[in-house]
Amino acid sequence: MIKSKLKEILDGCFEKGVAAKKWGTDGAGKYTVEVPKREGQGDFSTNMAMVLAGIEKKNPRALAADIQTYLEEDTDFVDHVEIAGPGFVNIFVRRQKWHQVVFTVIDSAETYGRSRVGEGKRVMVEFVSANPTGPLSIGHGRQAILGDSIARLLEKTGHDVFREYYYNDAGRQMRVLGESTKARYREELGLDFTFPEDGYQGEYIKEIATALIKEKGDTLKDCEDIVPFKEKAEQLIFENISTTLKRMGIIFDNYYNEQSLYSEGHIDSVVKELREKGLLYEHDGATWFKTTEFGHEQDRVIIKSSGEPTYRLPDIAYHREKFRRNFDWLIDIFGADHIATVPDVLAGVKALGYDESKVQVLLHQFVTLTRDGKQVKMSTRKATFVTVDELLDLVGEDVARFFFMMRKADSQLEFDLGLATQQSQENPVYYVQYGHARLSSILRQAEEKNVIMPDREDMDVSLLVEPEELVLLKSMAAFPAMIENAALELAPHRVIFYLIELAGQFHSYYNKHKVISEDNDLSRARLTLVRALQIVFGNGLRFIGLSAPEQM
């Protein structure tokens, strides 16, 4: 908003300098406009003079003086300009321009922060994609929230988003699931059984076996085939996963079955195409993919000597099918344990003739539950790990969602249960949501006291002159650009950081200044600010799937 307007003014200054032969055109678009990190260095700062000095081989402070002259010609927008350091140009915007932010927010209401920067680009976000071999773990929970929040932010910025869950219903892990269920089925019937060495140990396997007995009795006691056991386990586990996802407010547009890659011939056709391109060879009974031709240190096995594909082959085939569905941007969200597989899959995509740059992979680190600084190993009835449902039962959906986004995806996340269960301002979720609730409460109190917020045409915000008010205005002005950056950089943690900072600014302001006072004009001006803040808080929370309570 204000930043984009200033960028337009700065571009105009650049053109003036070109026309006056102060500098050439090579620097066009190479300079930036940023918010300075230190107070007193202006509302915005640009490195234009230093960029041009490097190109033109001129003194940066001399060029900065020219830029200062051009900028200060715009007396409607620019208050004054200062030159700092080696040639930074620090720009101070007129207070009236910051006041206009209030009107922009209130006029835009629930659309404030949305944009069309995505231009309708078709984006597939693949996330969770957990094997249907057990309940969702807290690691899956972090990925689920990351993926859903990224998808929401992309939608808010004009992208056409498609959410997909890749359903691993083929391969060795499903065979082991069937064998584990069969063993527990026989155990529950009092029959002899052999539990697979690497079988699934969770109590949930016994529950599946019990459900199977209830449905089939002992009719499967002599069944050698593991298919009925596998199918029942898969059905019940996936029902559990779907219920958990819905509980978190996550709905997928499509579940893509791995098995269909085999049944529809996609696996075979990928092998055929790679072989025709001379990119496959046989060695020690296995089929190898020449990944060294794509810059890798060694080739990779894609079909084992047993004839079973490695995970790379179906993943390559799956990504080819993604490209065939004509998406402009493919986003994969995986756990950090996928770090070694990603380059192989991208090599396969490139080998098949597709633009691998359209695939963006976000790897997230793992989650550790802590309390009082010590790791918590919660006992669990459902599995040998902490499930998302157990966490949700303990802290609730909003807290879990917020905490899962409190760190960058590539940072390990310590989920502090002690902090998450506090109902105090020490808890960042409570701190932020209480900001929205407090703003709502102020508006209700004003109505009860018959202090009515003015109509749009009667709003006078020129009375908002306190330093804390200017800070809030600047933060609200930064909201749209923050949302846009969070979406394009796949970084929902930016929204969390913003909301925590805004909450701190508002609570500090509220503790220092009365909104409703005996000065009716000032009260009405501050109520206008409160209403704008309520909109920004509400949009920020809802844009990433959090609730915006009006009472707490």
C-alpha positions as CSV (number, residue, x, y, z in Angstrom):
1,M,0.0,0.0,0.0
2,I,2.2,2.9,1.2
3,K,5.3,1.0,0.4
4,S,4.1,0.2,-3.2
5,K,3.1,3.9,-3.6
6,L,6.6,4.9,-2.5
7,K,8.1,2.4,-4.9
8,E,6.2,4.1,-7.7
9,I,7.5,7.5,-6.6
10,L,11.0,6.1,-6.5
11,D,10.7,4.7,-9.9
12,G,9.6,8.1,-11.1
13,C,12.8,9.6,-9.5
14,F,14.9,7.0,-11.3
15,E,13.3,8.1,-14.7
16,K,14.0,11.7,-13.8
17,G,17.6,10.9,-13.2
18,V,17.8,9.1,-16.5
19,A,16.2,12.0,-18.4
20,A,18.7,14.4,-16.7
21,K,21.6,12.1,-17.6
22,K,22.5,11.7,-14.0
23,W,22.6,7.9,-14.6
24,G,21.8,5.4,-17.3
25,T,19.0,2.8,-17.5
26,D,21.0,-0.3,-16.4
27,G,19.9,0.1,-12.7
28,A,16.2,-0.1,-13.5
29,G,14.5,-2.5,-11.1
30,K,17.7,-3.4,-9.3
31,Y,17.2,-1.3,-6.2
32,T,15.0,-2.0,-3.2
33,V,12.7,-0.2,-0.8
34,E,12.8,-1.7,2.7
35,V,11.6,-0.8,6.2
36,P,14.7,0.1,8.3
37,K,15.5,-2.2,11.2
38,R,16.5,0.7,13.5
39,E,14.2,3.5,14.7
40,G,15.0,6.9,13.4
41,Q,16.2,5.7,10.0
42,G,13.0,6.7,8.3
43,D,9.8,4.9,7.5
44,F,11.5,3.4,4.4
45,S,15.1,3.2,3.1
46,T,16.4,2.6,-0.4
47,N,19.8,1.4,-1.7
48,M,19.2,3.0,-5.1
49,A,22.2,5.4,-4.8
50,M,24.6,2.6,-4.0
51,V,23.3,0.3,-6.7
52,L,23.6,3.1,-9.3
53,A,27.1,4.0,-8.0
54,G,28.3,0.5,-8.6
55,I,27.0,0.6,-12.2
56,E,27.9,4.2,-13.0
57,K,31.2,4.3,-11.1
58,K,30.1,7.4,-9.3
59,N,30.1,8.7,-5.7
60,P,27.0,7.1,-4.0
61,R,26.4,10.0,-1.6
62,A,26.4,12.4,-4.6
63,L,23.8,10.3,-6.3
64,A,21.8,10.0,-3.1
65,A,21.7,13.8,-3.0
66,D,20.1,13.8,-6.5
67,I,17.6,11.2,-5.4
68,Q,16.8,13.2,-2.2
69,T,16.0,16.3,-4.4
70,Y,13.7,14.3,-6.7
71,L,11.9,12.7,-3.7
72,E,11.3,15.9,-1.8
73,E,9.5,17.4,-4.9
74,D,6.6,15.1,-3.9
75,T,5.5,17.2,-0.9
76,D,2.1,15.5,-0.7
77,F,3.7,12.1,0.2
78,V,7.2,12.7,1.4
79,D,7.8,14.7,4.6
80,H,11.6,14.7,4.4
81,V,14.6,12.7,3.3
82,E,17.9,12.0,5.0
83,I,21.1,10.5,3.6
84,A,22.9,8.0,5.8
85,G,26.1,6.0,5.8
86,P,27.6,5.2,2.4
87,G,24.6,6.4,0.5
88,F,21.3,5.0,2.0
89,V,18.4,7.3,1.3
90,N,16.0,7.3,4.3
91,I,12.5,8.5,3.6
92,F,10.0,9.9,6.1
93,V,6.4,9.7,5.0
94,R,3.8,12.4,5.9
95,R,1.7,11.4,8.9
96,Q,-1.5,12.0,7.0
97,K,-0.6,9.1,4.7
98,W,-0.3,6.7,7.6
99,H,-3.7,8.0,8.8
100,Q,-5.2,6.9,5.4
101,V,-4.3,3.3,6.3
102,V,-7.3,3.2,8.7
103,F,-9.7,4.0,5.9
104,T,-8.2,1.4,3.6
105,V,-8.5,-1.3,6.2
106,I,-12.1,-0.5,7.1
107,D,-13.2,-0.1,3.5
108,S,-11.6,-3.4,2.6
109,A,-12.8,-5.2,5.7
110,E,-12.4,-9.0,5.3
111,T,-10.6,-8.6,2.0
112,Y,-7.8,-6.5,3.5
113,G,-4.6,-8.4,2.9
114,R,-5.9,-10.3,-0.1
115,S,-4.3,-9.8,-3.5
116,R,-4.3,-11.1,-7.1
117,V,-0.5,-11.6,-7.3
118,G,-1.1,-15.3,-8.1
119,E,-2.9,-14.3,-11.3
120,G,-5.0,-17.5,-11.1
121,K,-1.9,-19.7,-11.4
122,R,-2.8,-23.4,-10.9
123,V,-1.0,-24.7,-7.9
124,M,-1.0,-28.3,-6.5
125,V,0.0,-28.6,-2.8
126,E,0.7,-32.2,-1.9
127,F,1.0,-32.7,1.9
128,V,0.5,-35.2,4.7
129,S,0.6,-38.2,2.3
130,A,1.0,-40.4,5.4
131,N,1.0,-44.2,4.8
132,P,-2.3,-45.7,6.0
133,T,-0.3,-47.9,8.5
134,G,-1.2,-46.0,11.7
135,P,-2.7,-42.9,13.2
136,L,-1.2,-39.5,12.3
137,S,1.9,-38.7,14.4
138,I,2.7,-35.2,15.6
139,G,5.3,-35.0,12.8
140,H,2.4,-35.5,10.3
141,G,0.5,-32.9,12.3
142,R,3.1,-30.3,11.7
143,Q,3.1,-31.1,8.0
144,A,-0.7,-31.1,7.8
145,I,-0.8,-27.6,9.3
146,L,2.1,-26.3,7.2
147,G,0.4,-27.6,4.0
148,D,-3.0,-26.3,4.9
149,S,-1.8,-22.9,5.9
150,I,0.3,-22.5,2.8
151,A,-2.7,-23.5,0.7
152,R,-4.9,-21.0,2.4
153,L,-2.3,-18.2,2.0
154,L,-1.9,-19.0,-1.7
155,E,-5.7,-18.8,-2.1
156,K,-5.7,-15.4,-0.4
157,T,-3.2,-14.2,-2.9
158,G,-5.0,-15.2,-6.1
159,H,-3.7,-18.7,-6.8
160,D,-6.0,-21.5,-7.9
161,V,-5.1,-24.1,-5.3
162,F,-5.6,-27.9,-5.4
163,R,-4.9,-29.9,-2.3
164,E,-3.8,-33.5,-2.8
165,Y,-2.9,-36.4,-0.5
166,Y,-0.8,-39.1,-2.0
167,Y,-2.2,-42.4,-0.6
168,N,0.5,-45.0,-0.3
169,D,-1.6,-48.1,-0.6
170,A,1.0,-50.3,-2.3
171,G,4.4,-51.7,-1.5
172,R,6.2,-53.4,1.4
173,Q,4.7,-51.4,4.3
174,M,1.2,-52.4,3.4
175,R,2.2,-56.1,3.2
176,V,3.7,-55.7,6.7
177,L,0.5,-54.0,7.9
178,G,-1.5,-57.0,6.6
179,E,0.8,-59.5,8.3
180,S,0.7,-57.6,11.6
181,T,-3.1,-57.5,11.5
182,K,-3.3,-61.2,10.7
183,A,-1.0,-62.1,13.6
184,R,-3.1,-60.1,16.1
185,Y,-6.3,-61.6,14.6
186,R,-5.0,-65.1,15.3
187,E,-3.8,-64.0,18.8
188,E,-7.2,-62.6,19.7
189,L,-8.8,-65.9,18.6
190,G,-6.3,-67.8,20.9
191,L,-4.6,-69.4,17.9
192,D,-0.9,-69.8,17.3
193,F,0.6,-66.8,15.5
194,T,3.9,-65.4,14.3
195,F,4.3,-61.7,14.6
196,P,6.5,-60.2,11.8
197,E,9.9,-59.0,13.1
198,D,9.3,-55.4,11.8
199,G,5.5,-55.4,12.3
200,Y,3.4,-52.6,13.6
201,Q,3.2,-52.8,17.4
202,G,0.5,-50.2,18.3
203,E,-2.6,-51.1,20.3
204,Y,-4.6,-50.0,17.3
205,I,-3.6,-53.2,15.4
206,K,-5.3,-55.2,18.1
207,E,-8.4,-53.0,17.8
208,I,-8.5,-53.7,14.0
209,A,-8.2,-57.4,14.7
210,T,-11.1,-57.2,17.2
211,A,-13.2,-55.3,14.6
212,L,-12.4,-58.0,12.0
213,I,-13.4,-60.8,14.4
214,K,-16.7,-58.9,15.1
215,E,-17.3,-58.7,11.4
216,K,-16.0,-62.1,10.2
217,G,-15.8,-64.2,13.3
218,D,-13.2,-66.9,12.9
219,T,-13.9,-67.5,9.2
220,L,-10.4,-66.1,8.3
221,K,-8.5,-68.4,10.7
222,D,-7.3,-70.6,7.9
223,C,-6.8,-67.8,5.4
224,E,-3.3,-67.8,4.0
225,D,-3.8,-64.6,2.0
226,I,-3.1,-61.3,3.9
227,V,-5.3,-59.2,1.6
228,P,-8.5,-59.3,3.8
229,F,-6.4,-58.3,6.8
230,K,-4.6,-55.6,4.9
231,E,-7.8,-54.2,3.4
232,K,-9.6,-54.0,6.8
233,A,-6.6,-52.4,8.4
234,E,-6.2,-49.9,5.6
235,Q,-9.9,-49.0,5.7
236,L,-10.1,-48.4,9.5
237,I,-6.7,-46.6,9.7
238,F,-7.6,-44.2,6.8
239,E,-11.0,-43.5,8.4
240,N,-9.1,-42.5,11.6
241,I,-6.7,-40.3,9.5
242,S,-9.6,-38.6,7.7
243,T,-11.3,-37.9,11.0
244,T,-8.2,-36.4,12.5
245,L,-7.7,-34.2,9.4
246,K,-11.3,-32.9,9.5
247,R,-10.8,-32.2,13.2
248,M,-7.9,-29.9,12.2
249,G,-10.1,-28.2,9.5
250,I,-8.2,-29.8,6.7
251,I,-10.1,-31.0,3.6
252,F,-8.4,-32.4,0.5
253,D,-9.6,-32.0,-3.1
254,N,-8.2,-35.4,-4.0
255,Y,-6.6,-38.6,-2.7
256,Y,-4.3,-40.1,-5.2
257,N,-3.8,-43.8,-4.8
258,E,-0.3,-45.2,-5.4
259,Q,-1.8,-48.5,-6.5
260,S,-3.3,-46.7,-9.5
261,L,0.2,-46.0,-10.8
262,Y,0.6,-49.8,-11.2
263,S,-2.9,-50.7,-12.3
264,E,-3.0,-48.0,-14.9
265,G,0.4,-48.8,-16.3
266,H,2.2,-45.6,-15.4
267,I,5.0,-47.4,-13.7
268,D,5.7,-49.6,-16.7
269,S,5.5,-46.7,-19.1
270,V,8.0,-44.6,-17.1
271,V,10.4,-47.6,-17.1
272,K,9.9,-48.0,-20.8
273,E,10.5,-44.3,-21.5
274,L,13.6,-44.1,-19.4
275,R,15.0,-47.3,-21.0
276,E,14.4,-45.9,-24.5
277,K,16.3,-42.8,-23.5
278,G,19.2,-45.0,-22.5
279,L,19.0,-43.9,-18.8
280,L,18.5,-47.4,-17.3
281,Y,20.8,-50.4,-17.1
282,E,21.0,-53.7,-15.3
283,H,23.6,-54.5,-12.6
284,D,23.6,-57.3,-10.0
285,G,20.1,-58.2,-11.0
286,A,18.7,-54.7,-10.2
287,T,17.7,-51.9,-12.6
288,W,19.6,-48.7,-12.1
289,F,18.7,-45.1,-13.1
290,K,21.7,-43.1,-14.5
291,T,21.3,-40.2,-12.1
292,T,25.0,-39.3,-12.6
293,E,23.9,-37.9,-15.9
294,F,22.0,-35.2,-13.9
295,G,24.9,-34.2,-11.7
296,H,24.6,-36.8,-9.0
297,E,27.6,-38.6,-7.5
298,Q,26.2,-42.1,-8.0
299,D,23.4,-43.9,-9.9
300,R,20.3,-45.2,-8.1
301,V,18.4,-48.5,-8.0
302,I,14.8,-48.0,-9.1
303,I,13.9,-51.7,-9.4
304,K,15.4,-54.2,-6.8
305,S,16.8,-57.6,-7.8
306,S,13.5,-59.0,-6.3
307,G,11.6,-57.1,-9.0
308,E,10.1,-54.7,-6.5
309,P,10.4,-51.0,-7.3
310,T,12.2,-48.7,-4.9
311,Y,10.2,-45.7,-3.7
312,R,11.9,-43.6,-6.4
313,L,10.1,-45.2,-9.3
314,P,6.4,-44.6,-8.2
315,D,7.4,-41.1,-7.0
316,I,8.7,-40.3,-10.4
317,A,5.6,-41.7,-12.1
318,Y,3.4,-39.8,-9.7
319,H,5.1,-36.5,-10.5
320,R,4.8,-37.2,-14.2
321,E,1.0,-37.5,-13.6
322,K,1.0,-34.2,-11.7
323,F,2.6,-32.5,-14.8
324,R,0.1,-34.1,-17.1
325,R,-2.7,-32.4,-15.1
326,N,-1.3,-29.1,-16.2
327,F,-0.5,-27.4,-12.9
328,D,1.8,-24.3,-13.1
329,W,3.4,-24.9,-9.7
330,L,3.9,-28.2,-7.9
331,I,4.5,-27.9,-4.1
332,D,5.6,-30.9,-2.2
333,I,5.7,-30.8,1.6
334,F,7.7,-33.6,3.1
335,G,9.5,-34.5,6.3
336,A,13.2,-34.0,6.5
337,D,13.7,-37.7,6.1
338,H,12.9,-37.3,2.4
339,I,16.0,-35.1,1.8
340,A,17.9,-37.9,0.0
341,T,15.0,-38.8,-2.3
342,V,14.1,-35.4,-3.6
343,P,17.1,-35.0,-6.0
344,D,16.4,-38.5,-7.5
345,V,12.7,-37.7,-8.2
346,L,13.6,-34.3,-9.7
347,A,16.2,-36.1,-11.9
348,G,13.5,-38.4,-13.1
349,V,11.1,-35.5,-13.8
350,K,13.8,-33.9,-15.9
351,A,14.7,-37.1,-17.7
352,L,11.1,-37.5,-18.8
353,G,11.2,-34.0,-20.4
354,Y,9.4,-31.9,-17.8
355,D,10.5,-28.6,-16.2
356,E,11.7,-29.6,-12.7
357,S,11.9,-25.9,-11.7
358,K,8.1,-26.0,-11.5
359,V,8.5,-28.4,-8.5
360,Q,9.2,-26.8,-5.2
361,V,9.9,-29.0,-2.2
362,L,9.5,-27.8,1.3
363,L,11.2,-30.1,3.9
364,H,10.2,-29.6,7.5
365,Q,12.1,-30.7,10.6
366,F,10.7,-32.9,13.3
367,V,8.7,-32.1,16.4
368,T,9.7,-32.7,20.0
369,L,7.2,-32.4,22.8
370,T,8.7,-30.7,25.9
371,R,7.6,-29.6,29.3
372,D,9.8,-27.5,31.7
373,G,12.6,-27.9,29.1
374,K,12.6,-31.7,29.2
375,Q,11.4,-34.0,26.5
376,V,8.0,-35.6,27.1
377,K,7.4,-39.1,26.0
378,M,3.6,-39.4,26.4
379,S,2.3,-42.9,26.8
380,T,-0.2,-43.7,24.2
381,R,-2.9,-46.3,23.7
382,K,-3.0,-45.8,20.0
383,A,0.6,-46.3,18.8
384,T,4.2,-46.3,19.7
385,F,4.3,-42.6,19.1
386,V,2.3,-39.5,20.1
387,T,-0.7,-39.1,17.9
388,V,-2.2,-35.8,16.6
389,D,-5.5,-36.7,18.3
390,E,-3.8,-37.0,21.7
391,L,-2.2,-33.6,21.2
392,L,-5.5,-32.1,20.1
393,D,-7.2,-33.6,23.2
394,L,-4.6,-31.9,25.4
395,V,-4.2,-28.4,23.9
396,G,-7.0,-27.9,21.3
397,E,-7.0,-27.3,17.6
398,D,-6.1,-23.6,17.7
399,V,-3.2,-24.0,20.0
400,A,-1.8,-27.0,18.0
401,R,-2.2,-25.1,14.7
402,F,-0.5,-22.0,16.1
403,F,2.4,-23.8,17.7
404,F,3.1,-25.9,14.6
405,M,3.6,-22.6,12.7
406,M,5.8,-20.9,15.3
407,R,9.0,-21.9,13.7
408,K,10.3,-21.9,10.1
409,A,9.7,-25.2,8.5
410,D,13.4,-26.1,8.3
411,S,13.8,-25.5,12.1
412,Q,13.3,-28.3,14.6
413,L,10.1,-27.5,16.6
414,E,10.0,-27.9,20.3
415,F,6.3,-28.0,21.3
416,D,6.2,-26.8,24.9
417,L,3.2,-28.5,26.4
418,G,3.5,-26.4,29.6
419,L,3.3,-23.2,27.7
420,A,0.6,-24.5,25.3
421,T,-1.8,-25.3,28.1
422,Q,-1.5,-22.0,29.9
423,Q,-4.4,-19.6,29.9
424,S,-2.3,-16.5,30.2
425,Q,-0.5,-14.0,28.2
426,E,2.7,-16.1,28.4
427,N,1.0,-18.4,25.9
428,P,1.4,-16.7,22.5
429,V,-1.8,-18.1,21.1
430,Y,-3.8,-16.7,24.1
431,Y,-1.8,-13.4,23.7
432,V,-2.7,-13.0,20.1
433,Q,-6.3,-14.1,20.3
434,Y,-6.8,-12.0,23.4
435,G,-5.8,-9.0,21.3
436,H,-8.7,-9.7,19.0
437,A,-11.1,-10.4,21.9
438,R,-10.0,-7.2,23.7
439,L,-10.6,-5.1,20.6
440,S,-14.1,-6.6,20.3
441,S,-14.7,-5.9,23.9
442,I,-13.8,-2.2,23.5
443,L,-16.2,-1.8,20.6
444,R,-19.0,-3.4,22.7
445,Q,-18.2,-1.2,25.7
446,A,-18.3,1.9,23.4
447,E,-21.8,0.8,22.2
448,E,-23.0,0.4,25.8
449,K,-21.7,3.9,26.7
450,N,-23.3,5.3,23.5
451,V,-19.9,6.3,22.1
452,I,-20.6,5.5,18.5
453,M,-17.9,5.0,15.9
454,P,-18.4,7.7,13.2
455,D,-19.7,6.9,9.7
456,R,-17.0,6.6,7.1
457,E,-17.4,10.2,5.8
458,D,-17.2,11.6,9.4
459,M,-14.1,9.7,10.5
460,D,-11.4,12.1,11.7
461,V,-8.2,10.2,12.4
462,S,-5.9,13.3,12.5
463,L,-6.2,13.0,16.3
464,L,-4.1,9.8,16.2
465,V,-0.8,11.5,17.0
466,E,0.7,9.3,19.7
467,P,3.9,7.4,18.8
468,E,2.2,4.1,19.7
469,E,-0.6,4.9,17.3
470,L,1.8,5.6,14.5
471,V,3.5,2.3,15.2
472,L,0.1,0.5,14.9
473,L,-0.7,2.3,11.7
474,K,2.6,1.3,10.1
475,S,2.1,-2.3,11.2
476,M,-1.3,-2.4,9.7
477,A,0.0,-0.9,6.4
478,A,2.6,-3.7,6.3
479,F,0.0,-6.5,6.5
480,P,-0.8,-7.0,2.8
481,A,2.9,-7.2,1.8
482,M,3.5,-9.6,4.7
483,I,0.7,-11.9,3.5
484,E,1.9,-11.8,0.0
485,N,5.5,-12.7,1.0
486,A,4.3,-15.4,3.4
487,A,2.4,-17.0,0.5
488,L,5.0,-16.8,-2.2
489,E,7.8,-17.9,0.1
490,L,5.7,-20.8,1.6
491,A,6.3,-19.3,5.0
492,P,3.2,-19.2,7.2
493,H,5.5,-18.6,10.3
494,R,5.7,-15.0,9.0
495,V,2.0,-14.5,9.8
496,I,2.5,-15.9,13.3
497,F,5.5,-13.6,13.9
498,Y,3.5,-10.6,12.6
499,L,0.5,-11.3,14.8
500,I,2.6,-11.7,17.9
501,E,4.4,-8.4,17.2
502,L,1.1,-6.6,16.5
503,A,-0.4,-8.1,19.7
504,G,2.5,-6.7,21.7
505,Q,2.1,-3.3,20.1
506,F,-1.6,-3.2,20.8
507,H,-1.5,-4.4,24.4
508,S,1.3,-1.8,25.1
509,Y,-0.8,0.9,23.5
510,Y,-4.0,-0.1,25.4
511,N,-2.1,-0.2,28.8
512,K,-0.8,3.4,28.1
513,H,-3.8,5.1,26.5
514,K,-7.5,5.2,27.2
515,V,-9.6,4.5,24.1
516,I,-12.9,5.7,25.5
517,S,-12.5,8.9,27.5
518,E,-14.3,12.1,28.2
519,D,-12.9,13.6,25.0
520,N,-15.6,12.4,22.6
521,D,-13.7,13.3,19.4
522,L,-10.6,11.5,20.5
523,S,-12.6,8.5,21.6
524,R,-14.3,8.3,18.2
525,A,-10.9,8.5,16.4
526,R,-9.4,5.8,18.6
527,L,-12.5,3.6,18.1
528,T,-11.9,3.9,14.4
529,L,-8.3,2.7,15.0
530,V,-9.7,-0.2,17.1
531,R,-12.0,-1.3,14.4
532,A,-9.2,-1.3,11.9
533,L,-7.0,-3.3,14.2
534,Q,-9.8,-5.8,14.8
535,I,-10.1,-6.4,11.1
536,V,-6.3,-6.9,10.7
537,F,-6.2,-9.3,13.7
538,G,-9.2,-11.2,12.5
539,N,-7.9,-11.5,8.9
540,G,-4.5,-12.5,10.0
541,L,-5.9,-15.3,12.2
542,R,-8.4,-16.6,9.7
543,F,-6.1,-16.5,6.7
544,I,-4.1,-19.3,8.4
545,G,-7.0,-21.3,9.7
546,L,-7.2,-19.9,13.3
547,S,-10.3,-18.6,15.0
548,A,-10.7,-15.0,16.0
549,P,-12.7,-15.1,19.3
550,E,-14.7,-12.0,20.3
551,Q,-14.7,-13.1,24.0
552,M,-12.2,-15.0,26.1
